């Protein structure tokens, strides 16, 4: 399971929503061997007064927060980060300088999905990759 939040300036994020979603999802499918039909993305478009960031970032500055079950290897997570940077630069035109990614892992029992606890959920994919 992985839930993705993408934050950015409303003026630039809204026009890139579809391409960002595709670039991020492709990286997740490849790096985490994630099922292509499992896509959980939320876009948070903020006004300039609500999104404060350093002067060395452009208006394309984007923060990506990934919340997922614990269990992936360090190399899988590093591969995911690298693929997200590469896909976004190639497919969306946002430079890596303007992208920040955080991954937060939590135990399955800390999730509630479809009316049951995450550790009781039958997944159709492996988490330990």
LINURRA-V741198 format. One record per residue. N is the residue number from 1. RES is the residue in one letter. PSI is psi in degrees with one decimal (none if undefined). OMEGA is omega in whole degrees, 0 to 359 (none if undefined). D_FIRST is the distance of its C-alpha to the first C-alpha in Angstrom with 1 decimal. Layout:
n->[N & N]
res->[RES & RES]
psi->[PSI & PSI]
omega->[OMEGA & OMEGA]
d_first->[D_FIRST & D_FIRST]
//
This chain:
n->[1 & 2 & 3 & 4 & 5 & 6 & 7 & 8 & 9 & 10 & 11 & 12 & 13 & 14 & 15 & 16 & 17 & 18 & 19 & 20 & 21 & 22 & 23 & 24 & 25 & 26 & 27 & 28 & 29 & 30 & 31 & 32 & 33 & 34 & 35 & 36 & 37 & 38 & 39 & 40 & 41 & 42 & 43 & 44 & 45 & 46 & 47 & 48 & 49 & 50 & 51 & 52 & 53 & 54 & 55 & 56 & 57 & 58 & 59 & 60 & 61 & 62 & 63 & 64 & 65 & 66 & 67 & 68 & 69 & 70 & 71 & 72 & 73 & 74 & 75 & 76 & 77 & 78 & 79 & 80 & 81 & 82 & 83 & 84 & 85 & 86 & 87 & 88 & 89 & 90 & 91 & 92 & 93 & 94 & 95 & 96 & 97 & 98 & 99 & 100 & 101 & 102 & 103 & 104 & 105 & 106 & 107 & 108 & 109 & 110 & 111 & 112 & 113 & 114 & 115 & 116 & 117 & 118 & 119 & 120 & 121 & 122 & 123 & 124 & 125 & 126 & 127 & 128 & 129]
res->[X & X & X & X & X & X & X & X & X & X & X & X & X & X & X & X & X & X & X & X & X & X & X & X & X & X & X & X & X & X & X & X & X & X & X & X & X & X & X & X & X & X & X & X & X & X & X & X & X & X & X & X & X & X & X & X & X & X & X & X & X & X & X & X & X & X & X & X & X & X & X & X & X & X & X & X & X & X & X & X & X & X & X & X & X & X & X & X & X & X & X & X & X & X & X & X & X & X & X & X & X & X & X & X & X & X & X & X & X & X & X & X & X & X & X & X & X & X & X & X & X & X & X & X & X & X & X & X & X]
psi->[138.7 & 130.1 & 133.7 & 131.0 & 132.9 & 119.7 & 143.0 & 174.6 & 133.7 & -40.5 & -26.2 & -27.7 & -42.6 & -34.6 & -12.5 & 4.8 & -51.7 & -46.7 & -36.4 & -45.4 & -45.0 & -43.3 & -43.3 & -46.0 & -39.8 & -39.8 & -41.4 & -43.4 & -44.0 & -52.4 & -36.5 & 5.0 & 51.1 & 142.3 & 131.6 & -26.3 & -3.1 & 96.5 & 115.0 & 92.1 & 138.9 & 128.1 & 129.3 & 102.8 & 122.3 & 148.6 & 157.5 & -36.6 & -14.6 & -6.3 & 92.0 & 129.0 & 163.9 & 154.3 & -19.7 & 11.8 & 152.4 & -177.7 & -7.7 & 1.7 & 128.6 & 133.0 & 131.5 & 121.2 & 124.1 & 122.1 & 124.9 & 165.2 & 143.9 & 157.8 & -13.4 & 150.1 & 158.9 & -39.9 & -37.4 & -41.9 & -39.1 & -39.4 & -42.6 & -47.7 & -47.0 & -43.2 & -39.6 & -47.3 & -49.2 & -46.4 & -42.3 & -41.2 & -46.4 & -45.7 & -23.4 & -22.2 & 19.4 & 124.6 & 147.6 & -29.7 & -26.9 & 14.1 & 133.0 & 138.3 & 133.1 & 142.0 & 127.8 & 124.0 & 139.4 & 152.7 & 148.8 & -35.5 & -8.9 & 3.9 & 146.6 & 121.0 & 127.4 & 36.9 & 4.6 & 165.8 & 145.5 & -33.0 & -7.8 & -1.3 & 133.3 & 108.5 & 149.6 & 17.8 & 164.5 & 145.1 & -33.3 & 75.2 & none]
omega->[175 & 175 & 184 & 171 & 180 & 181 & 176 & 176 & 181 & 184 & 180 & 184 & 186 & 180 & 183 & 186 & 184 & 182 & 176 & 180 & 180 & 181 & 180 & 182 & 178 & 179 & 180 & 179 & 182 & 187 & 184 & 183 & 186 & 178 & 182 & 182 & 180 & 184 & 182 & 183 & 174 & 179 & 179 & 183 & 186 & 172 & 182 & 180 & 182 & 186 & 184 & 179 & 184 & 181 & 181 & 173 & 180 & 177 & 175 & 181 & 186 & 175 & 179 & 178 & 181 & 176 & 184 & 175 & 174 & 175 & 179 & 178 & 177 & 181 & 177 & 180 & 177 & 177 & 178 & 180 & 180 & 180 & 178 & 178 & 183 & 182 & 181 & 179 & 183 & 189 & 184 & 180 & 176 & 181 & 178 & 177 & 183 & 181 & 173 & 185 & 171 & 176 & 175 & 179 & 177 & 177 & 181 & 182 & 177 & 180 & 171 & 186 & 177 & 174 & 178 & 177 & 184 & 181 & 176 & 184 & 175 & 179 & 177 & 181 & 180 & 176 & 183 & 178 & none]
d_first->[0.0 & 3.8 & 6.9 & 10.1 & 13.6 & 16.6 & 20.0 & 23.4 & 26.9 & 27.3 & 30.2 & 28.2 & 24.5 & 25.2 & 26.9 & 24.1 & 21.1 & 20.8 & 21.5 & 19.2 & 16.2 & 17.2 & 17.8 & 14.5 & 12.5 & 15.0 & 14.4 & 10.6 & 11.5 & 14.4 & 13.5 & 10.1 & 11.3 & 8.5 & 9.8 & 12.0 & 11.7 & 8.1 & 9.3 & 8.9 & 11.8 & 14.5 & 17.8 & 20.2 & 23.7 & 26.2 & 30.0 & 31.7 & 32.9 & 29.4 & 27.9 & 29.9 & 29.5 & 31.9 & 34.8 & 33.7 & 30.8 & 31.4 & 30.5 & 27.5 & 25.9 & 22.2 & 19.6 & 16.0 & 13.6 & 10.1 & 8.2 & 5.5 & 5.9 & 9.4 & 10.9 & 11.2 & 14.9 & 16.8 & 17.9 & 14.5 & 13.8 & 17.5 & 17.2 & 14.4 & 16.6 & 19.7 & 18.3 & 17.3 & 20.8 & 22.5 & 20.9 & 21.6 & 25.1 & 25.9 & 24.4 & 24.8 & 27.6 & 26.3 & 27.5 & 25.3 & 27.7 & 26.2 & 22.5 & 20.8 & 17.2 & 15.6 & 12.5 & 11.8 & 10.1 & 10.3 & 10.9 & 8.9 & 12.1 & 11.9 & 9.3 & 11.0 & 9.5 & 12.3 & 14.9 & 13.7 & 12.4 & 8.9 & 11.1 & 12.9 & 10.4 & 11.2 & 8.5 & 10.3 & 9.2 & 9.8 & 8.1 & 11.7 & 12.8]
//
